[in-house]
């Protein structure tokens, strides 16, 4: 069974979101990395780019497939995990820690209401 930390929020597209004030750190869930298999590349947005909740901001490439990365909330990209350029496989080994992908400063904190809590996400998967 995939790990679903109780202190995070989730999207139906299998991204997680850690909310601290107006800042959101996000990546893909343990379930998603298991489904994708060995991750080899992550296309990251530039810092300063504006993202829209539910819309793609990049792509994640595994040996088997390429999938879009969708923003869990709308706002401005404040930081990207540049270490993934050297070792995208970190997402496979530590999806909720060193495998984070993006940090967004939210435009509307109210958008977090559209995200799933851990129990709802666990039921989804």
C-alpha positions as CSV (number, residue, x, y, z in Angstrom):
1,X,0.0,0.0,0.0
2,X,1.2,3.5,-0.9
3,X,2.2,5.9,1.8
4,X,-0.3,8.7,2.4
5,X,1.0,11.2,5.1
6,X,-1.9,12.6,7.1
7,X,-0.4,16.1,7.3
8,X,-0.6,16.7,3.5
9,X,-3.3,17.6,1.0
10,X,-3.7,15.8,-2.3
11,X,-5.1,16.3,-5.8
12,X,-7.1,13.7,-7.8
13,X,-4.1,13.9,-10.3
14,X,-1.8,12.4,-7.6
15,X,0.1,15.5,-6.5
16,X,0.6,16.3,-2.8
17,X,0.7,19.7,-1.2
18,X,2.2,20.8,2.0
19,X,0.7,24.2,3.0
20,X,2.5,26.6,5.2
21,X,0.8,30.0,5.2
22,X,0.7,31.1,1.6
23,X,3.5,28.8,0.5
24,X,2.8,25.3,-0.9
25,X,5.5,22.7,-1.5
26,X,4.3,20.0,-3.9
27,X,5.4,16.8,-5.7
28,X,3.9,13.6,-6.8
29,X,2.5,11.0,-4.4
30,X,4.0,7.7,-3.5
31,X,1.2,6.0,-5.4
32,X,2.0,8.0,-8.5
33,X,5.7,7.2,-8.4
34,X,4.9,3.5,-8.0
35,X,2.6,3.7,-11.0
36,X,5.1,5.6,-13.2
37,X,8.1,3.3,-12.4
38,X,11.7,4.5,-12.7
39,X,11.6,8.3,-13.1
40,X,14.3,9.6,-15.3
41,X,13.5,13.3,-16.0
42,X,11.5,16.1,-14.7
43,X,10.7,19.2,-16.8
44,X,10.6,22.1,-14.3
45,X,9.1,25.6,-14.8
46,X,11.2,28.7,-14.3
47,X,11.0,30.6,-11.0
48,X,8.6,33.5,-11.3
49,X,6.2,31.7,-13.7
50,X,2.5,31.9,-12.8
51,X,0.7,28.6,-12.5
52,X,-3.1,27.8,-12.5
53,X,-4.7,25.3,-10.2
54,X,-5.2,22.0,-12.0
55,X,-3.2,23.0,-15.1
56,X,0.1,21.5,-16.2
57,X,3.3,23.3,-15.3
58,X,5.8,20.7,-16.4
59,X,6.2,17.0,-17.2
60,X,7.6,13.9,-15.5
61,X,9.2,11.2,-17.6
62,X,9.6,7.6,-16.5
63,X,11.1,4.7,-18.4
64,X,7.5,3.7,-19.5
65,X,5.7,7.0,-20.0
66,X,5.5,10.8,-19.8
67,X,2.9,12.5,-17.6
68,X,1.9,16.1,-16.9
69,X,2.6,17.8,-13.6
70,X,-0.4,19.8,-12.5
71,X,-0.4,22.7,-10.1
72,X,-2.3,21.9,-6.8
73,X,-2.9,25.6,-6.4
74,X,-2.6,28.7,-8.5
75,X,0.1,31.3,-7.8
76,X,3.8,32.1,-8.5
77,X,6.6,29.6,-8.7
78,X,9.0,30.6,-5.9
79,X,11.4,27.7,-6.0
80,X,12.0,24.5,-8.0
81,X,14.0,21.4,-6.9
82,X,17.0,21.8,-9.2
83,X,18.6,18.7,-7.6
84,X,16.1,16.6,-9.7
85,X,18.0,17.6,-12.8
86,X,20.9,15.4,-11.6
87,X,18.8,12.7,-10.0
88,X,15.1,12.6,-10.9
89,X,15.0,9.1,-9.3
90,X,15.0,10.8,-5.9
91,X,11.2,11.1,-6.5
92,X,11.0,7.3,-6.4
93,X,13.0,6.9,-3.2
94,X,11.7,10.0,-1.2
95,X,8.6,11.5,-2.9
96,X,7.5,13.5,0.2
97,X,10.9,14.7,1.2
98,X,14.0,15.2,-1.0
99,X,11.8,14.4,-4.1
100,X,9.7,17.6,-3.8
101,X,9.3,19.3,-7.1
102,X,8.0,22.9,-6.8
103,X,7.1,25.6,-4.3
104,X,4.3,28.0,-5.1
105,X,3.2,31.2,-3.4
106,X,-0.6,30.9,-3.6
107,X,-2.8,33.6,-5.0
108,X,-5.9,32.4,-3.1
109,X,-5.6,30.3,0.1
110,X,-9.2,29.3,-0.6
111,X,-8.1,27.1,-3.4
112,X,-6.8,24.5,-0.8
113,X,-10.5,23.7,-0.2
114,X,-10.5,21.8,-3.5
115,X,-7.8,19.5,-2.4
116,X,-8.3,16.1,-0.7
117,X,-7.3,15.2,2.8
118,X,-5.3,12.1,3.4
119,X,-8.4,9.9,4.2
120,X,-10.1,11.0,1.0
121,X,-7.0,10.5,-1.1
122,X,-6.4,7.0,0.4
123,X,-10.0,6.1,-0.6
124,X,-9.4,7.4,-4.1
125,X,-6.4,5.2,-4.7
